[in-house]
Amino acid sequence: MLRQTGDASAAAFEAGVLEHLDALFNLAMWMARDRAAAEDVVQEACLRAFRFRHQFQPGTNLRAWLFQIVRSVFITQYRRRERAGQRVDLETLEGQRANPAASPAPGRPGGAEPFARVDIDAALEQLPEEYRTAVVLSDIERLSMVDVAVAMSCPVGTVKSRLFRARALLRKALAEYRRTDT
Amino acid sequence: MTCEEYQEQISLLQRGELDPAVAGALRAHLDACPRCRAAFDAEEHLTALLARATRHAAPGGLRERVAAALRAEAAEQPSRPWAAWLWRPLVPAAVGAAVALLVAVPLTWWLVGRPPAPFVVLAREVAQEHERVEYTRAWEQGRQEPEAALAYLATWLDVAFPKPPKAGGDLTLVGARPTYLFERKVAAFVYRDPGGRVVTLLVFRGGDVQLPERGRVQVDKFKPYFGAAEGYTLCVWKQKDVGFSMVGKMGQEELAQAFLKIRQSL
C-alpha cells in the first residue's frame, strides 16, 4: 500500500513535468540559444525538480516552479562554463547584443507586414538575459506577474520594471530594423 | 501621476493585472492624453508582435530521455514509509514515520488533490504540536544553549540563515522554538524589552513569498513591508530566499527601531 502510494506520487509528478516539457524547452532555448545546451538544461532541471519535488508547494503554479529550476540550472551551468573558459563573458555578449545596429537582423519583408517573425526573434535575442526571460515568460508563456516573479526568484516590482525596460528596448530595436529596411 | 508613470502601467492594464482603481484612473487619462494613447497603441502593437515570436517545441527524443531519467531516478530512491508525504510536505521527519502509519489509508486522497480528511489534519497538528512542546521544554530546562538552538533550527528549517543576534538595542533574546505557519516551517526567536514586552522574530523559507509593493517603508537603507493585524504591528522582509518577520504590540515607529537593531546584525 505504502509502496504503491510512493510510486504513484512519483508517477504523478513525472506526468506533471512532461506536460510542461515544451514550455521548459522554450525557455531553455531562449536562454541558451543553443539546442543541445537547452536539452541538457531541461533534462537536468527535470531531474532536479524530481529530487526536490517535496519542496513544491501544492496549490501554487507547478509551471512557474519548474521555470525557476530551469533558470537556476541554466545560470549554474553557464557560470561553470564561464569559469572553464568555454564561453565569452556574459556582459560582453549582452553588450554586443544591446546594439541592434551592430548585428542587423536577417532579411525582412516590407510592405503591409512591417515586421517578420525573425525581426521579433532577433530583437528579443538582443535583450539582456534577465529582460529576455521576463518577456518570454510573460508574453510567450503568458505567466502572470506573480508567477514570473516566482520563476525568476525576484520581487514582482522587479519583474514590472524589467518588463517595462525590456519593452522599451524592443520598440527601439524594432524601429531600428524598420529604418534600416527602408 | 505623471505621463511616464501612467505609461509604466499600460502593459499591466492590457494584461488585466492592474488594481481596478488605478485602471480607472489610467483609462480616464488615456482618453484625455494623446501622447499616452499613442503609447498605449504602441504597447498593444508590441504585444501582438510578441505573440508571433518563436515558441520552441521540445524535440521528440527529449521527452523520452526525460521520462527515462525520471524513472531511473525513482527506481534509485528507495521507497520509504513516508515517501508519499514528501509530495506534500507535512510532518517533521522525526515523527513522520509514526504518523504515516496512522494515516496510511487516506493517503491516496493527497495524491489526487482532494482536501485532507479531518483526521489527517488532526494527526498532522498533533505531531507538530508535539514537536513544538518537546523543543520548548528543552529550551526552558536549559538543555538548549542559544548556539545549539540556532544550529538545530537552521538544520530543521533546512535553510541557511544569518544568526539572529542575542541582543539588539533594548531587546534580549529569551527563547527560540520551531513552529509552523500554514504548514510552512518557521523558526521563532523571542525577544523581550526591559518593559517585559515581547517581540517575535520569525524566520522561514521565503523564496516564493512576494512582498506587497504597497506598505514598504524605508528604514535607514532597508525597505521592509510594515502592516498591522489583530492589534499587533508587524514587518516582513527577505534576505535572498529567507523570509523574516518581526511582530510586537507597539507602534510602527517603535517596531521600525527594533527592526533596525535586529536587521543590522543579520
Contacts between the chains, C-beta under 8 A, distances in Angstrom:
chain1	res1	chain2	res2	distance
A	1	B	104	6.0
A	2	B	79	7.3
A	2	B	81	5.6
A	2	B	83	7.3
A	2	B	84	7.1
A	2	B	100	7.2
A	2	B	104	6.0
A	2	B	107	7.6
A	3	B	79	4.6
A	5	B	83	7.4
A	5	B	84	4.1
A	5	B	104	8.0
A	5	B	107	4.8
A	5	B	108	6.2
A	5	B	111	6.4
A	6	B	79	4.5
A	6	B	80	7.1
A	6	B	83	3.3
A	6	B	84	5.3
A	7	B	74	7.2
A	7	B	79	7.0
A	8	B	84	7.5
A	8	B	108	7.5
A	8	B	111	5.3
A	9	B	83	6.7
A	9	B	84	5.1
A	9	B	86	7.1
A	9	B	87	4.2
A	9	B	111	5.9
A	10	B	70	7.6
A	10	B	74	4.2
A	10	B	77	7.9
A	12	B	87	7.4
A	12	B	111	6.0
A	13	B	70	8.0
A	13	B	87	7.0
A	14	B	67	6.7
A	14	B	70	4.7
A	14	B	71	7.3
A	14	B	74	7.5
A	17	B	66	7.1
A	17	B	70	6.9
A	18	B	63	6.4
A	18	B	66	6.8
A	18	B	67	6.3
A	21	B	58	4.6
A	21	B	62	7.0
A	21	B	63	5.7
A	21	B	66	6.5
A	22	B	55	7.6
A	22	B	56	8.0
A	22	B	57	5.1
A	22	B	58	5.0
A	24	B	58	7.4
A	25	B	56	5.9
A	25	B	57	6.9
A	25	B	58	3.8
A	25	B	59	7.6
A	25	B	62	6.6
A	26	B	55	5.2
A	26	B	56	4.6
A	26	B	57	7.5
A	29	B	56	4.0
A	30	B	56	7.4
A	35	B	59	7.5
A	38	B	56	7.5
A	39	B	59	6.9
A	39	B	62	5.3
A	39	B	65	7.9
A	42	B	58	7.1
A	42	B	62	6.5
A	42	B	66	7.0
A	43	B	62	7.1
A	43	B	65	6.1
A	43	B	66	5.6
A	43	B	69	6.2
A	46	B	66	4.8
A	46	B	69	7.0
A	46	B	70	6.4
A	47	B	69	5.7
A	47	B	70	7.0
A	47	B	73	6.0
A	50	B	70	5.3
A	50	B	73	5.5
A	50	B	74	7.5
A	51	B	73	6.9
A	53	B	86	6.9
A	53	B	87	6.4
A	54	B	85	7.8
A	54	B	86	3.6
A	54	B	87	6.5
A	54	B	88	7.8
A	54	B	89	5.2
A	55	B	89	7.2
A	57	B	208	6.4
A	58	B	87	7.8
A	58	B	88	5.3
A	58	B	113	7.2
A	60	B	208	6.6
A	115	B	49	5.8
A	117	B	52	5.3
A	117	B	53	7.0
A	117	B	54	6.5
A	120	B	49	5.1
A	120	B	50	6.4
A	120	B	52	5.8
A	120	B	53	4.7
A	121	B	53	5.8
A	121	B	54	5.3
A	124	B	50	7.7
A	124	B	53	5.8
A	135	B	50	6.8
A	136	B	53	7.9
A	138	B	15	7.8
A	139	B	47	6.6
A	139	B	50	4.1
A	139	B	51	7.1
A	139	B	53	7.3
A	140	B	50	6.9
A	140	B	53	5.7
A	140	B	55	5.6
A	144	B	15	7.9
A	144	B	17	6.5
A	145	B	12	7.5
A	145	B	15	7.7
A	145	B	17	5.5
A	146	B	210	6.0
A	149	B	210	5.8
A	150	B	208	5.8
A	150	B	210	7.8
A	153	B	207	6.2
A	153	B	241	7.2
A	155	B	210	6.5
A	155	B	211	6.3
A	155	B	213	7.9
A	156	B	210	5.4
A	156	B	213	6.8
A	157	B	213	5.1
A	160	B	8	7.5
A	160	B	12	7.1
A	163	B	11	6.6
A	164	B	8	5.4
A	164	B	11	7.3
A	167	B	11	6.4
A	167	B	43	7.0
A	167	B	46	6.0
A	170	B	46	6.2
A	170	B	50	7.7
A	171	B	42	6.3
A	171	B	46	6.0
A	174	B	46	7.7
A	174	B	49	7.2
